[in-house]
């Protein structure tokens, strides 16, 4: 499954849309979200909450992003899946 979709995120009073795709590897799924031309993997931790991991495979140095934005995206993913 490599179809693009958008994740709506409420951040600092604005609704933002981020392009994303679902990546399924074996029994594990990850959301690949593009933020400012950079890809981040959102995957579940041991508690079932989503966390962000920067994809540095093809992109070199990771730009600094506001951790609150990454948390807002993770919360949006969790609310969509409820």
N, CA, C and O atoms as a MOPAC input file, in Angstrom:
PM7 MOZYME 1SCF
protein

 N      0.85900 1    -1.17300 1     0.00000 1
 C      0.00000 1     0.00000 1     0.00000 1
 C      0.89800 1     1.22800 1     0.00000 1
 O      1.62700 1     1.46000 1     0.96500 1
 N      0.85700 1     2.00200 1    -1.04900 1
 C      1.72100 1     3.15500 1    -1.15700 1
 C      0.94200 1     4.39100 1    -1.59900 1
 O      1.48100 1     5.28600 1    -2.24900 1
 N     -0.33800 1     4.41800 1    -1.23100 1
 C     -1.17400 1     5.54600 1    -1.61500 1
 C     -0.96900 1     6.70700 1    -0.65200 1
 O     -0.90200 1     6.52000 1     0.56300 1
 N     -0.87300 1     7.89000 1    -1.20300 1
 C     -0.72500 1     9.08600 1    -0.38000 1
 C     -2.07700 1     9.54700 1     0.14100 1
 O     -3.09500 1     9.43800 1    -0.54200 1
 N     -2.06600 1    10.05800 1     1.35200 1
 C     -3.24800 1    10.68400 1     1.94600 1
 C     -2.73900 1    11.82300 1     2.81300 1
 O     -1.52900 1    11.98400 1     2.97200 1
 N     -3.63100 1    12.60500 1     3.36900 1
 C     -3.22300 1    13.72900 1     4.20300 1
 C     -3.71000 1    13.53300 1     5.62400 1
 O     -4.82900 1    13.07500 1     5.85700 1
 N     -2.85400 1    13.88700 1     6.57200 1
 C     -3.21200 1    13.82000 1     7.98500 1
 C     -3.48700 1    15.25100 1     8.46000 1
 O     -2.60500 1    16.10700 1     8.40300 1
 N     -4.71200 1    15.50600 1     8.92900 1
 C     -5.02900 1    16.83900 1     9.45200 1
 C     -4.51300 1    16.95900 1    10.88600 1
 O     -4.69400 1    16.05500 1    11.70100 1
 N     -3.86900 1    18.08600 1    11.17900 1
 C     -3.28400 1    18.30000 1    12.50300 1
 C     -3.64200 1    19.70200 1    12.97800 1
 O     -3.46800 1    20.67800 1    12.24800 1
 N     -4.14100 1    19.79200 1    14.20200 1
 C     -4.40200 1    21.08900 1    14.81400 1
 C     -3.15400 1    21.46900 1    15.60500 1
 O     -2.78000 1    20.78200 1    16.55600 1
 N     -2.51300 1    22.56900 1    15.20500 1
 C     -1.25100 1    22.97800 1    15.81000 1
 C     -1.21900 1    24.49100 1    15.94000 1
 O     -1.30500 1    25.21400 1    14.94700 1
 N     -1.09500 1    24.95900 1    17.16800 1
 C     -1.06900 1    26.39600 1    17.47300 1
 C     -2.24900 1    27.13600 1    16.84600 1
 O     -2.09100 1    28.21500 1    16.27400 1
 N     -3.43600 1    26.53200 1    16.96600 1
 C     -4.66000 1    27.16100 1    16.48600 1
 C     -4.90200 1    27.07200 1    14.99300 1
 O     -5.89600 1    27.60400 1    14.49800 1
 N     -4.01000 1    26.40800 1    14.26500 1
 C     -4.18000 1    26.26300 1    12.81700 1
 C     -4.36300 1    24.79200 1    12.47300 1
 O     -3.76800 1    23.91400 1    13.09900 1
 N     -5.19600 1    24.53800 1    11.46700 1
 C     -5.30400 1    23.17300 1    10.96800 1
 C     -4.34600 1    23.02700 1     9.78600 1
 O     -4.45900 1    23.72600 1     8.77900 1
 N     -3.41600 1    22.11600 1     9.93600 1
 C     -2.41400 1    21.85300 1     8.91100 1
 C     -2.64900 1    20.47200 1     8.31600 1
 O     -3.19700 1    19.59100 1     8.97800 1
 N     -2.23900 1    20.28700 1     7.08100 1
 C     -2.34100 1    18.98300 1     6.42500 1
 C     -0.94700 1    18.52100 1     6.03600 1
 O     -0.17800 1    19.27300 1     5.43700 1
 N     -0.62500 1    17.27500 1     6.38100 1
 C      0.67600 1    16.71300 1     6.06200 1
 C      0.50300 1    15.48100 1     5.18900 1
 O     -0.28500 1    14.59600 1     5.52600 1
 N      1.22400 1    15.40400 1     4.07000 1
 C      1.14600 1    14.21200 1     3.22500 1
 C      1.74400 1    13.01500 1     3.96300 1
 O      2.75600 1    13.12800 1     4.65500 1
 N      1.08800 1    11.87100 1     3.79500 1
 C      1.53200 1    10.66400 1     4.49800 1
 C      1.22400 1     9.43300 1     3.66500 1
 O      0.44500 1     9.48000 1     2.71300 1
 N      1.84900 1     8.34000 1     4.04500 1
 C      1.53800 1     7.04100 1     3.45700 1
 C      1.72400 1     5.98500 1     4.52600 1
 O      2.47300 1     6.18400 1     5.48200 1
 N      1.05100 1     4.87600 1     4.36700 1
 C      1.13700 1     3.77300 1     5.30800 1
 C      2.15200 1     2.76900 1     4.79200 1
 O      2.09600 1     2.35600 1     3.63400 1
 N      3.07600 1     2.38200 1     5.65100 1
 C      4.10900 1     1.41800 1     5.30500 1
 C      3.89300 1     0.18200 1     6.17100 1
 O      3.91500 1     0.27300 1     7.39900 1
 N      3.68600 1    -0.96800 1     5.54100 1
 C      3.47100 1    -2.21300 1     6.27000 1
 C      4.64200 1    -3.14100 1     5.99600 1
 O      4.94300 1    -3.46800 1     4.84800 1
 N      5.30000 1    -3.56100 1     7.08200 1
 C      6.43200 1    -4.47500 1     6.98400 1
 C      6.14800 1    -5.63700 1     7.93300 1
 O      6.22300 1    -5.48900 1     9.15200 1
 N      5.82600 1    -6.77700 1     7.36600 1
 C      5.47800 1    -7.92400 1     8.20800 1
 C      4.23800 1    -7.62300 1     9.02600 1
 O      3.17900 1    -7.31100 1     8.48100 1
 N      4.38300 1    -7.72100 1    10.35100 1
 C      3.25500 1    -7.45700 1    11.25400 1
 C      3.25700 1    -6.03500 1    11.79100 1
 O      2.41300 1    -5.68200 1    12.61500 1
 N      4.18600 1    -5.22700 1    11.33700 1
 C      4.35700 1    -3.87000 1    11.85400 1
 C      3.92000 1    -2.84900 1    10.80400 1
 O      4.16300 1    -3.02100 1     9.61000 1
 N      3.27300 1    -1.78600 1    11.27400 1
 C      2.91600 1    -0.70000 1    10.36700 1
 C      3.53200 1     0.59700 1    10.87300 1
 O      3.71600 1     0.79200 1    12.07500 1
 N      3.84500 1     1.47500 1     9.93200 1
 C      4.38500 1     2.79400 1    10.22900 1
 C      3.71100 1     3.78500 1     9.30000 1
 O      3.34400 1     3.45300 1     8.17200 1
 N      3.55500 1     4.99000 1     9.78100 1
 C      3.10100 1     6.07400 1     8.93400 1
 C      4.33100 1     6.88100 1     8.54800 1
 O      5.12300 1     7.26500 1     9.40700 1
 N      4.48600 1     7.13300 1     7.26700 1
 C      5.58000 1     7.95800 1     6.78000 1
 C      4.97200 1     9.32000 1     6.46300 1
 O      4.18000 1     9.45900 1     5.53100 1
 N      5.35300 1    10.32200 1     7.25400 1
 C      4.77500 1    11.65600 1     7.13800 1
 C      5.86000 1    12.62000 1     6.66300 1
 O      6.96600 1    12.64100 1     7.20400 1
 N      5.53500 1    13.41100 1     5.65300 1
 C      6.47600 1    14.39900 1     5.13200 1
 C      6.19800 1    15.74500 1     5.79500 1
 O      5.09500 1    16.28600 1     5.72300 1
 N      7.24800 1    16.26800 1     6.44900 1
 C      7.16700 1    17.55600 1     7.12800 1
 C      8.32600 1    18.39900 1     6.61200 1
 O      9.48900 1    18.04700 1     6.80800 1
 N      8.01900 1    19.48800 1     5.96600 1
 C      9.04500 1    20.39700 1     5.45700 1
 C     10.08500 1    19.64300 1     4.61800 1
 O     11.28800 1    19.77500 1     4.83900 1
 N      9.60900 1    18.86400 1     3.67000 1
 C     10.43300 1    18.09200 1     2.72700 1
 C     11.30000 1    17.02300 1     3.39700 1
 O     12.29300 1    16.57300 1     2.82500 1
 N     10.92200 1    16.62300 1     4.60100 1
 C     11.66000 1    15.62500 1     5.35300 1
 C     10.68700 1    14.52200 1     5.77900 1
 O      9.56200 1    14.81200 1     6.18500 1
 N     11.11200 1    13.27500 1     5.68900 1
 C     10.23400 1    12.17100 1     6.07600 1
 C     10.48100 1    11.75700 1     7.52200 1
 O     11.61800 1    11.67800 1     7.98600 1
 N      9.36900 1    11.49500 1     8.21900 1
 C      9.41400 1    10.97800 1     9.58200 1
 C      8.54600 1     9.73000 1     9.64100 1
 O      7.45100 1     9.69200 1     9.08100 1
 N      9.05200 1     8.71000 1    10.32800 1
 C      8.27500 1     7.51100 1    10.58200 1
 C      7.54500 1     7.70400 1    11.90400 1
 O      8.14000 1     8.12800 1    12.89500 1
 N      6.25500 1     7.39100 1    11.91300 1
 C      5.49000 1     7.37500 1    13.15400 1
 C      5.10200 1     5.93200 1    13.39200 1
 O      4.35100 1     5.33900 1    12.61700 1
 N      5.62600 1     5.37100 1    14.47800 1
 C      5.37200 1     3.97200 1    14.80600 1
 C      4.97900 1     3.86700 1    16.26400 1
 O      5.25100 1     4.76400 1    17.06200 1
 N      4.33000 1     2.75500 1    16.60600 1
 C      3.87100 1     2.56500 1    17.97200 1
 C      5.00800 1     2.12500 1    18.87700 1
 O      5.85400 1     1.31400 1    18.50100 1
 N      5.00200 1     2.69100 1    20.09500 1
 C      5.95200 1     2.23800 1    21.09700 1
 C      5.33600 1     1.07600 1    21.87600 1
 O      4.27700 1     0.57400 1    21.50100 1
 N      5.98700 1     0.65000 1    22.95000 1
 C      5.49800 1    -0.49400 1    23.73200 1
 C      4.15900 1    -0.23000 1    24.41000 1
 O      3.44600 1    -1.17000 1    24.76000 1
 N      3.81100 1     1.04600 1    24.59800 1
 C      2.53900 1     1.40800 1    25.22500 1
 C      1.42800 1     1.65100 1    24.21800 1
 O      0.30800 1     1.98500 1    24.60300 1
 N      1.72600 1     1.48700 1    22.92500 1
 C      0.72200 1     1.69000 1    21.89300 1
 C      0.58900 1     3.12600 1    21.42100 1
 O     -0.25000 1     3.42000 1    20.56900 1
 N      1.40000 1     4.02500 1    21.96000 1
 C      1.39400 1     5.42500 1    21.52900 1
 C      2.35100 1     5.57400 1    20.35300 1
 O      3.32300 1     4.82800 1    20.23400 1
 N      2.07000 1     6.54000 1    19.49000 1
 C      2.92000 1     6.75700 1    18.31800 1
 C      4.06500 1     7.70700 1    18.65300 1
 O      3.88700 1     8.68200 1    19.38300 1
 N      5.22500 1     7.41100 1    18.11700 1
 C      6.41100 1     8.24300 1    18.29800 1
 C      7.01400 1     8.53500 1    16.93500 1
 O      6.82300 1     7.77100 1    15.98800 1
 N      7.73500 1     9.62800 1    16.83700 1
 C      8.34800 1    10.04000 1    15.57300 1
 C      9.81100 1     9.64400 1    15.54300 1
 O     10.53700 1     9.79100 1    16.52600 1
 N     10.22600 1     9.13500 1    14.38600 1
 C     11.62300 1     8.80000 1    14.15000 1
 C     11.99300 1     9.38900 1    12.79300 1
 O     11.32400 1     9.12800 1    11.79300 1
 N     13.05300 1    10.17800 1    12.76500 1
 C     13.47200 1    10.80800 1    11.51300 1
 C     14.02900 1     9.76700 1    10.55900 1
 O     14.76300 1     8.86800 1    10.96900 1
 N     13.68000 1     9.88700 1     9.29200 1
 C     14.22100 1     9.01800 1     8.25100 1
 C     15.44700 1     9.71000 1     7.66800 1
 O     15.32100 1    10.65400 1     6.88800 1
 N     16.62600 1     9.24100 1     8.04600 1
 C     17.86200 1     9.85300 1     7.56400 1
 C     18.50800 1     9.03200 1     6.45800 1
 O     19.62400 1     9.34000 1     6.04000 1
 N     17.84000 1     8.00700 1     5.98200 1
 C     18.41100 1     7.11200 1     4.98800 1
 C     18.87300 1     7.84200 1     3.73400 1
 O     20.01600 1     7.67400 1     3.30800 1
 N     18.00700 1     8.64200 1     3.14200 1
 C     18.34600 1     9.31900 1     1.88900 1
 C     18.42300 1    10.82700 1     2.01900 1
 O     18.57100 1    11.52600 1     1.01700 1
 N     18.32700 1    11.33700 1     3.22700 1
 C     18.17500 1    12.77900 1     3.36400 1
 C     19.32300 1    13.47000 1     4.07200 1
 O     19.33000 1    14.69800 1     4.15900 1
 N     20.28400 1    12.73300 1     4.57500 1
 C     21.40000 1    13.37200 1     5.25800 1
 C     20.99300 1    13.95900 1     6.59000 1
 O     20.34000 1    13.29400 1     7.39500 1
 N     21.37200 1    15.19500 1     6.82500 1
 C     21.13700 1    15.84700 1     8.10400 1
 C     19.65600 1    16.14300 1     8.33000 1
 O     18.94600 1    16.56200 1     7.41500 1
 N     19.20800 1    15.91900 1     9.54800 1
 C     17.82100 1    16.16200 1     9.91500 1
 C     17.68500 1    17.59700 1    10.41500 1
 O     18.43800 1    18.03600 1    11.28400 1
 N     16.71000 1    18.32700 1     9.85400 1
 C     16.42800 1    19.68300 1    10.31700 1
 C     15.71000 1    19.60900 1    11.66100 1
 O     14.95700 1    18.67100 1    11.92500 1
 N     15.95100 1    20.60300 1    12.49900 1
 C     15.27600 1    20.66400 1    13.79200 1
 C     13.80700 1    21.03100 1    13.58900 1
 O     13.48800 1    21.99600 1    12.89400 1
 N     12.92500 1    20.25300 1    14.20100 1
 C     11.49200 1    20.55500 1    14.17000 1
 C     10.99400 1    20.70000 1    15.59700 1
 O     11.56000 1    20.12700 1    16.52700 1
 N      9.95800 1    21.45200 1    15.75300 1
 C      9.32700 1    21.64100 1    17.04900 1
 C      8.77000 1    20.29800 1    17.52900 1
 O      7.97400 1    19.66800 1    16.83300 1
 N      9.18900 1    19.86300 1    18.71600 1
 C      8.70200 1    18.58300 1    19.24000 1
 C      7.19700 1    18.60900 1    19.47700 1
 O      6.54000 1    17.56900 1    19.41800 1
 N      6.64700 1    19.79500 1    19.74400 1
 C      5.20100 1    19.89600 1    19.92800 1
 C      4.45700 1    19.58400 1    18.63100 1
 O      3.36300 1    19.02200 1    18.66700 1
 N      5.03700 1    19.94100 1    17.49600 1
 C      4.43500 1    19.60300 1    16.20900 1
 C      4.44100 1    18.09400 1    16.01100 1
 O      3.44200 1    17.52000 1    15.57800 1
 N      5.55800 1    17.44700 1    16.32500 1
 C      5.63100 1    15.98600 1    16.18600 1
 C      4.63200 1    15.30100 1    17.11500 1
 O      4.00600 1    14.31400 1    16.72700 1
 N      4.47800 1    15.81000 1    18.32800 1
 C      3.48800 1    15.25800 1    19.26100 1
 C      2.07400 1    15.44300 1    18.72600 1
 O      1.24000 1    14.54500 1    18.84000 1
 N      1.80400 1    16.61500 1    18.13800 1
 C      0.46900 1    16.88600 1    17.59000 1
 C      0.15000 1    15.93200 1    16.44200 1
 O     -0.98600 1    15.47900 1    16.31200 1
 N      1.13300 1    15.62900 1    15.62000 1
 C      0.92200 1    14.68800 1    14.51600 1
 C      0.65300 1    13.29200 1    15.07000 1
 O     -0.25000 1    12.59900 1    14.60300 1
 N      1.43900 1    12.87900 1    16.06700 1
 C      1.23100 1    11.56100 1    16.68000 1
 C     -0.16000 1    11.46200 1    17.28800 1
 O     -0.83200 1    10.44200 1    17.13400 1
 N     -0.59800 1    12.50700 1    17.97500 1
 C     -1.93800 1    12.51400 1    18.57100 1
 C     -3.01900 1    12.46500 1    17.50400 1
 O     -4.05200 1    11.82400 1    17.69300 1
 N     -2.79000 1    13.13400 1    16.39500 1
 C     -3.76600 1    13.10800 1    15.29800 1
 C     -3.88100 1    11.70200 1    14.70700 1
 O     -4.98100 1    11.23000 1    14.42100 1
 N     -2.74800 1    11.04400 1    14.52900 1
 C     -2.76600 1     9.65400 1    14.03200 1
 C     -3.55000 1     8.76800 1    14.99500 1
 O     -4.38600 1     7.97000 1    14.57000 1
 N     -3.28000 1     8.91000 1    16.29300 1
 C     -3.97900 1     8.10200 1    17.28900 1
 C     -5.48000 1     8.35900 1    17.27500 1
 O     -6.26800 1     7.42100 1    17.39900 1
 N     -5.88500 1     9.61700 1    17.12600 1
 C     -7.31500 1     9.92000 1    17.11400 1
 C     -8.00500 1     9.40200 1    15.86200 1
 O     -9.17200 1     9.01300 1    15.90400 1
 N     -7.28000 1     9.39900 1    14.74900 1
 C     -7.85200 1     8.87000 1    13.50200 1
 C     -8.10400 1     7.36300 1    13.63400 1
 O     -9.08400 1     6.84000 1    13.10200 1
 N     -7.21800 1     6.68100 1    14.34100 1
 C     -7.30300 1     5.21900 1    14.45100 1
 C     -8.25800 1     4.74000 1    15.54100 1
 O     -8.52800 1     3.54300 1    15.64000 1
 N     -8.77200 1     5.65700 1    16.35800 1
 C     -9.69700 1     5.24600 1    17.43600 1
 C    -10.99700 1     4.74800 1    16.87600 1
 O    -11.88800 1     4.36300 1    17.63300 1

